[in-house]
């Protein structure tokens, strides 16, 4: 296997880790545990499924670690297309990862609030449950801030894919459209919090298709030495 194809397979594998771990933490942990408008039920779910909640925390950190190395591998593949765009791609991801790593403290805070340490006796049960939901909301908003850079990195990546000549142009188009979708979704959720989640799913669909397609292409097809 030539060096370029090996790097492309590494990038595809890192992308797969990002997708799997991110989906697991969001949809199989937080979505299962968080009960909208019911702080007591949410706290009860965290206590009853603490191991699952902690697993979601670890899964997110694994995702962020893979996400940190992913653009570095893609940089090696795509820097010959346009070095400035490749650097911009890496920079956006590094900012997003930094925001998300700090934001993970909000994910872990409910465990600390519900572990029964003596200093928490100053809070009543309802207060503790309210704080649990507060930190989960803070995590959600932190994720939303990071979404700006989740979106921005897709444009230089899409441009590089489109111009590369060795990756499908349609994937590049989807990624660039996905950048716009993520940014539009950020403003909709920030300015119109009552908007339905269906709108977000539709707007971010091109990004999902583009990223998943690129992941599969790198894993299965790979990139030959040019």
Order of alpha helices (4+ residues) and beta strands (2+ residues): alpha-alpha-alpha-alpha-alpha-alpha-alpha-alpha
